[in-house]
Amino acid sequence: MKAAVIFGSKSDSEIMKKASAVFEEFGVPHSVHILSAHRVPELLSRTVKKLEEDGVEVIIAGAGLAAHLPGVIASLTLVPVIGVPVAAGSLGGLDALLSMVQMPRPVPVAAVGIDNAANAAYLACEILALKYPELKTKLSGFRISMKAGFEEENGVV
């Protein structure tokens, strides 16, 4: 079980570290890479191929503005790619979100909400849980605990 987190700029680190935190919580081994689809396309391509060779089964890719990174990664691999639109520029991430959800067929990118790298990692864990029963058990326990916490906090009987 392996995942990767890739984002296009060091300035995205604060947002994207939330994905790593979720992976750490659930014990999912992962690597983190800062790579740009525009500035270092050859390095990105080599890295994606290496990630595949290393057995990575899901990739989270964060990008802002035109947000090409997730789509470029998806074009290089059959590994599922989950895009995290990062709020940058004058449109607050809406441009990145639309770029990700409007990927032309047949090379899709899943997308979560703007700046929501944690949700991307939860989705990645759900994908991995299809294959790894121990992760499915952890996710199930997490959901049960979450529900109990909500009920307690809100006086639900």
C-alpha positions in Angstrom: 0.0 0.0 0.0 1.6 3.3 -1.2 0.4 6.8 -2.1 2.1 9.9 -3.3 1.4 13.6 -2.9 2.6 15.9 -5.6 2.2 19.7 -5.8 3.6 22.3 -8.1 5.1 24.8 -5.7 6.7 25.1 -2.2 4.0 27.7 -1.5 1.4 24.9 -1.6 3.1 23.1 1.3 0.8 24.3 4.0 -2.3 23.1 2.2 -0.9 19.8 1.0 0.6 18.8 4.3 -2.9 18.1 5.4 -3.0 15.1 3.1 0.2 13.7 4.7 -1.4 14.1 8.1 -4.3 11.9 7.1 -2.0 9.3 5.6 0.0 9.3 8.8 -3.1 8.9 10.9 -4.1 5.8 8.9 -0.6 4.4 8.5 -0.5 4.8 4.7 3.1 5.0 3.5 3.5 7.9 1.1 6.0 10.2 -0.5 5.8 13.9 -1.1 7.1 15.7 -4.2 7.3 19.3 -5.4 7.2 19.1 -9.2 5.8 21.5 -11.8 4.1 20.3 -15.0 5.4 23.5 -16.7 8.8 24.0 -15.2 10.2 20.5 -15.0 8.0 18.3 -17.2 10.7 15.7 -17.8 11.4 15.3 -14.1 7.6 15.0 -13.5 7.4 12.3 -16.1 10.3 10.3 -14.7 9.0 10.7 -11.2 5.5 9.4 -12.1 7.1 6.4 -13.9 9.2 5.7 -10.8 6.2 6.0 -8.5 4.4 3.4 -10.6 7.5 1.1 -10.5 7.6 1.5 -6.7 3.9 0.4 -6.4 2.1 3.6 -5.7 -1.6 3.0 -6.0 -3.1 6.5 -5.7 -1.7 10.0 -6.3 -2.9 13.3 -4.9 -1.9 16.3 -7.0 -2.4 19.9 -5.8 -2.3 22.8 -8.1 -3.6 26.3 -8.4 -4.6 28.7 -11.3 -4.9 26.7 -14.5 -4.1 23.6 -12.5 -2.5 21.4 -15.2 -0.5 19.2 -12.8 -3.2 16.6 -12.0 -4.2 16.2 -15.6 -0.7 15.9 -16.8 0.0 13.3 -14.1 -3.2 11.4 -15.1 -2.0 11.4 -18.7 1.2 9.7 -17.7 -0.3 6.9 -15.6 -3.3 4.6 -15.0 -2.9 5.2 -11.2 -6.0 7.1 -10.0 -5.2 10.8 -9.5 -7.1 13.0 -7.0 -6.8 16.7 -7.7 -6.7 19.3 -4.9 -7.5 22.8 -6.3 -5.4 25.3 -4.5 -6.7 28.9 -4.0 -4.3 31.1 -5.8 -4.7 34.2 -7.9 -7.8 36.4 -8.2 -10.3 33.6 -8.6 -9.7 32.0 -5.2 -9.2 28.5 -6.6 -12.4 28.3 -8.7 -10.2 28.3 -11.8 -8.2 25.4 -10.5 -11.4 23.5 -9.5 -13.0 24.0 -12.9 -9.8 22.9 -14.6 -9.8 19.7 -12.7 -13.4 18.7 -13.0 -13.5 19.6 -16.7 -10.7 17.2 -17.8 -11.5 15.9 -21.2 -12.4 12.2 -21.5 -11.0 9.6 -21.3 -8.3 10.8 -18.9 -10.3 11.8 -15.7 -9.1 13.4 -12.5 -11.1 13.1 -9.4 -11.3 16.5 -7.5 -12.1 17.6 -4.0 -13.0 21.0 -2.7 -10.7 24.0 -2.9 -7.7 23.6 -0.5 -9.2 20.4 0.9 -6.1 18.1 0.8 -7.4 16.2 3.8 -10.5 15.1 1.9 -8.3 14.0 -0.9 -6.4 11.8 1.4 -9.6 10.4 3.0 -10.7 9.5 -0.6 -7.4 8.0 -1.3 -7.7 5.9 1.8 -11.1 4.7 0.7 -9.7 3.7 -2.7 -6.9 1.8 -1.0 -9.3 0.2 1.5 -10.8 -1.7 -1.5 -7.7 -3.8 -1.6 -6.4 -3.6 2.0 -8.7 -5.0 4.7 -6.7 -3.5 7.6 -7.1 0.0 6.2 -10.9 -0.7 5.7 -11.0 -1.7 9.4 -9.3 1.6 10.4 -11.6 3.7 8.3 -14.6 1.9 9.7 -13.4 2.6 13.3 -12.7 6.2 12.4 -16.3 6.7 11.1 -17.8 5.0 14.1 -15.7 7.3 16.4 -16.6 10.3 14.3 -20.3 9.6 14.6 -20.1 9.0 18.4 -18.2 12.2 18.8 -20.8 14.1 16.9 -23.6 12.6 18.9 -21.9 13.4 22.2 -21.0 16.9 21.2 -24.5 17.7 19.9 -26.6 15.8 22.6 -28.0 13.3 20.0 -29.6 10.4 21.8 
